[in-house]
Amino acid sequence: MTFFHAILLGAVQGLTEFLPVSSSGHLVIFQHILGVQESPLTFDVMLHMGTLLAVFVAFWDDIVDILKKPFTRMTYLIVVG
């Protein structure tokens, strides 16, 4: 896998992760289109870890508020959801 492939697959992951479509499925399709033969499980895991990190960064203030006051309506709704 080249650096260009990694950047392109990272962009696909970033664009499709929060849409109601399978980001993993899109990664497999784009790997096939680009001719990436190896099955980079570690690469896919790292892409998802990057997504998780982005979620923590984006919602950090909300996470801190929930941890400071765990018995609020928002916490209840998150648990129920």
C-alpha positions as CSV (number, residue, x, y, z in Angstrom):
1,M,0.0,0.0,0.0
2,T,1.4,3.4,-1.0
3,F,1.2,6.6,1.0
4,F,-1.4,7.9,-1.6
5,H,-3.6,4.8,-1.0
6,A,-3.4,5.4,2.8
7,I,-4.4,9.0,2.4
8,L,-7.3,8.2,0.0
9,L,-8.6,5.4,2.2
10,G,-8.4,7.7,5.3
11,A,-10.5,10.2,3.5
12,V,-13.0,7.6,2.5
13,Q,-13.2,6.5,6.2
14,G,-13.6,10.0,7.4
15,L,-16.3,10.9,4.9
16,T,-18.4,7.7,5.3
17,E,-18.0,6.9,9.0
18,F,-20.8,9.3,10.1
19,L,-23.2,8.6,7.2
20,P,-25.8,5.8,7.5
21,V,-23.6,3.6,5.2
22,S,-20.9,1.1,6.0
23,S,-17.5,2.8,6.2
24,S,-15.8,-0.6,6.4
25,G,-17.6,-1.7,3.3
26,H,-16.5,1.4,1.4
27,L,-12.9,0.7,2.5
28,V,-13.1,-2.8,1.1
29,I,-14.5,-1.5,-2.2
30,F,-11.9,1.2,-2.5
31,Q,-9.1,-1.2,-1.6
32,H,-10.4,-3.4,-4.5
33,I,-10.6,-0.5,-6.9
34,L,-7.1,0.7,-6.0
35,G,-5.7,-2.9,-6.3
36,V,-4.5,-3.1,-2.7
37,Q,-4.0,-6.9,-2.4
38,E,-2.9,-7.2,1.2
39,S,-5.5,-7.3,3.9
40,P,-4.3,-4.5,6.2
41,L,-6.3,-5.3,9.3
42,T,-4.0,-3.1,11.4
43,F,-4.5,-0.3,9.0
44,D,-8.4,-0.6,9.2
45,V,-8.2,-0.7,13.0
46,M,-6.0,2.4,13.1
47,L,-8.5,4.2,10.8
48,H,-11.3,3.4,13.3
49,M,-9.1,4.5,16.2
50,G,-8.6,7.8,14.5
51,T,-12.4,8.1,14.1
52,L,-12.8,7.3,17.8
53,L,-10.2,10.0,18.7
54,A,-12.0,12.5,16.5
55,V,-15.3,11.8,18.4
56,F,-13.6,12.3,21.7
57,V,-12.1,15.6,20.6
58,A,-15.4,16.8,19.1
59,F,-17.5,15.9,22.2
60,W,-14.8,16.4,24.9
61,D,-16.8,19.2,26.7
62,D,-20.0,17.0,26.7
63,I,-18.0,14.0,28.0
64,V,-16.5,16.0,30.8
65,D,-19.9,17.5,31.8
66,I,-21.4,13.9,31.9
67,L,-18.5,12.7,34.1
68,K,-18.8,15.7,36.4
69,K,-22.6,15.3,36.8
70,P,-23.5,11.7,36.0
71,F,-27.1,11.7,37.2
72,T,-28.6,14.1,34.7
73,R,-31.3,13.7,32.1
74,M,-28.7,13.6,29.4
75,T,-26.9,10.7,31.0
76,Y,-30.2,8.9,31.3
77,L,-31.0,9.4,27.7
78,I,-27.6,8.2,26.6
79,V,-28.0,5.0,28.6
80,V,-31.5,4.4,27.3
81,G,-30.4,5.1,23.7
